[in-house]
């Protein structure tokens, strides 16, 4: 097990190899299960898996694709895992663990992941900007900073990434007037101000807080 020093958080645990969470939770049941997958399913039924944030990608002519970051807390240690690809029969595996986590821990961790698109955590967070973000735990300003960092990382790796993102808006964003105007300004003049404006309007369009939406419906 290695560690990583995350800005505004401190040390987190990085497994040397993927950690099968089924094997982790088996200890909780003290011999009740002999199979990690069954133990993990029982843990999920008990409401122990919490969604930190969900990302959705929707492109013209393709079914929407969703990926979520989930938190599993056992005692003082919280594991962050990504929802597995069901068709591949992938297991739930942790890619980082945090001791004594607070809400601020997850915001700092997400920003750190976005800064190099998850490379330091042996995973890929984005292949492009999501078309929808659902979270009750991460404030919009952190999503904005994360998206900006991701595009800066992509630009350093592949010059022109900012322009490409703005030129080829995904289907759900093409009809958004504010996003379209910000994208056109960026394509015409690639400045830091126009980059920030583009990401700001993009996040405003895709960010959803389910708890706030339920409150509106209830009222």
C-alpha positions in Angstrom: 0.0 0.0 0.0 1.3 3.4 -1.0 0.2 6.9 0.1 -0.5 10.1 -1.7 -0.5 13.6 -0.3 -3.7 15.3 -1.5 -3.8 19.2 -1.4 -6.2 20.4 1.4 -6.7 16.8 2.6 -3.4 15.1 3.5 -2.4 11.5 3.1 -4.7 9.0 1.5 -4.1 5.3 0.9 -3.4 4.0 -2.6 -3.6 0.2 -2.9 -0.7 -1.4 -4.8 -3.3 -3.6 -6.6 -7.1 -3.3 -6.9 -8.8 -4.1 -3.6 -11.9 -6.4 -3.9 -14.4 -4.8 -1.6 -16.2 -8.1 -1.3 -13.3 -9.5 0.6 -13.1 -6.4 2.7 -16.7 -6.6 3.9 -16.5 -10.4 4.6 -14.8 -9.6 7.9 -17.8 -7.5 8.9 -20.1 -10.6 8.8 -17.6 -12.7 10.8 -17.8 -15.9 8.8 -21.5 -15.6 7.7 -20.4 -15.5 4.0 -17.8 -17.6 2.2 -18.1 -15.6 -1.0 -17.0 -12.0 -1.2 -19.6 -11.1 -3.9 -22.5 -12.3 -1.8 -21.1 -10.5 1.3 -20.9 -7.2 -0.7 -24.5 -7.6 -2.0 -25.6 -8.0 1.6 -23.7 -4.9 2.6 -25.3 -2.9 -0.2 -28.8 -4.1 0.8 -27.9 -2.7 4.3 -27.5 0.8 2.8 -23.8 1.0 3.4 -22.8 2.1 -0.1 -23.3 5.8 -0.7 -23.1 7.6 -4.0 -20.7 10.5 -4.0 -21.3 11.7 -7.6 -22.7 10.3 -10.8 -21.6 11.3 -14.3 -23.7 10.7 -17.5 -22.5 10.9 -21.1 -25.1 11.2 -23.8 -24.2 11.4 -27.4 -26.3 11.5 -30.5 -27.2 8.0 -31.7 -25.9 6.2 -28.6 -27.4 5.0 -25.4 -26.5 7.2 -22.3 -23.5 5.9 -20.3 -23.4 6.5 -16.6 -20.5 6.1 -14.1 -20.6 6.9 -10.4 -18.1 7.2 -7.6 -19.3 5.3 -4.5 -18.2 5.5 -0.9 -18.0 2.4 1.4 -17.3 3.2 5.0 -16.2 0.6 7.5 -15.2 1.9 10.9 -12.9 5.0 10.5 -11.9 4.0 6.9 -13.8 5.0 3.8 -13.1 3.4 0.4 -13.8 5.1 -2.9 -14.9 2.8 -5.7 -16.3 3.3 -9.2 -19.4 1.5 -10.3 -18.3 -1.6 -12.2 -19.1 -2.3 -15.9 -21.8 -4.9 -15.4 -21.5 -6.6 -18.9 -17.8 -7.4 -18.0 -18.8 -8.9 -14.7 -16.3 -6.6 -13.0 -16.0 -6.7 -9.2 -16.4 -3.6 -6.9 -12.8 -2.5 -6.4 -11.4 0.3 -4.3 -8.8 2.6 -5.8 -8.3 4.9 -2.8 -9.0 4.8 1.0 -9.4 7.8 3.3 -9.2 7.7 7.1 -11.7 9.8 9.2 -13.2 11.3 6.0 -15.3 14.5 6.1 -17.4 16.1 3.3 -14.4 18.3 2.6 -12.3 15.2 2.1 -14.3 14.2 -1.0 -14.2 17.6 -2.6 -10.4 17.7 -2.2 -10.1 14.2 -3.5 -12.3 14.9 -6.6 -10.2 17.9 -7.5 -7.0 15.9 -7.2 -8.4 13.2 -9.4 -9.5 15.7 -12.1 -6.1 17.4 -12.2 -4.6 14.4 -14.0 -7.8 12.6 -15.0 -7.4 9.9 -12.4 -4.0 8.7 -13.7 -2.4 8.8 -10.2 -5.2 6.5 -9.0 -4.7 4.0 -11.8 -8.1 4.9 -13.5 -9.5 7.2 -16.1 -12.1 9.6 -14.8 -13.3 11.2 -18.0 -13.0 10.6 -21.7 -14.8 13.9 -22.3 -16.9 16.3 -20.2 -20.0 14.6 -18.9 -23.4 15.8 -20.1 -25.0 15.4 -16.7 -23.7 15.5 -13.1 -25.7 14.4 -10.1 -24.5 14.9 -6.6 -25.7 16.1 -3.2 -22.2 16.0 -1.7 -20.1 18.2 -4.1 -20.8 21.9 -4.6 -20.9 23.3 -8.2 -17.8 25.3 -7.7 -15.8 22.2 -7.1 -17.2 20.6 -10.3 -16.2 23.8 -12.1 -12.7 23.6 -10.8 -12.5 19.9 -11.6 -13.7 20.3 -15.2 -11.3 23.2 -15.7 -8.4 21.1 -14.3 -9.3 18.2 -16.5 -9.4 20.3 -19.7 -6.1 21.9 -18.8 -4.6 18.4 -18.3 -6.1 17.3 -21.7 -4.7 20.5 -23.4 -1.2 19.8 -22.1 -1.4 16.3 -23.4 -3.2 17.1 -26.6 -3.0 20.8 -27.7 -6.3 22.0 -28.9 -8.4 20.1 -26.4 -10.2 23.2 -25.2 -11.2 24.2 -28.7 -12.3 20.7 -29.6 -14.5 20.5 -26.5 -16.1 23.8 -27.4 -16.5 23.0 -31.1 -18.1 19.6 -30.7 -20.7 20.1 -28.0 -22.6 16.9 -27.1 -26.2 16.7 -28.2 -27.9 17.7 -24.9 -25.7 20.9 -24.7 -26.2 22.0 -28.3 -29.5 23.6 -27.6 -28.3 25.5 -24.6 -27.9 29.2 -25.6 -25.5 30.2 -22.8 -23.2 27.2 -23.4 -23.3 27.8 -27.1 -22.4 31.4 -26.8 -19.5 30.7 -24.4 -18.3 27.9 -26.7 -18.3 30.3 -29.7 -16.3 32.9 -27.8 -13.7 30.4 -26.8 -13.3 29.0 -30.3 -12.9 32.6 -31.6 -10.4 33.6 -29.0 -8.9 31.0 -26.7 -8.1 33.0 -23.5 -8.3 32.1 -19.8 -11.3 34.3 -19.4 -13.2 32.5 -22.2 -12.1 29.1 -20.9 -13.5 29.9 -17.5 -16.7 31.3 -18.9 -17.2 28.2 -21.0 -16.7 25.8 -18.1 -18.9 28.0 -15.9 -21.9 27.9 -18.2 -21.3 24.2 -19.0 -21.4 23.2 -15.3 -24.5 25.4 -14.7 -26.2 23.4 -17.5 -25.2 19.9 -16.4 -25.2 20.1 -12.6 -28.1 18.5 -10.7 -28.6 18.2 -6.9 -31.3 15.5 -6.5 -32.1 16.7 -2.9 -32.9 20.2 -4.2 -35.0 18.9 -7.1 -37.0 16.7 -4.7 -37.5 19.7 -2.5 -38.9 21.7 -5.4 -41.3 18.8 -6.3 -42.4 18.5 -2.7 -43.2 22.2 -2.5 
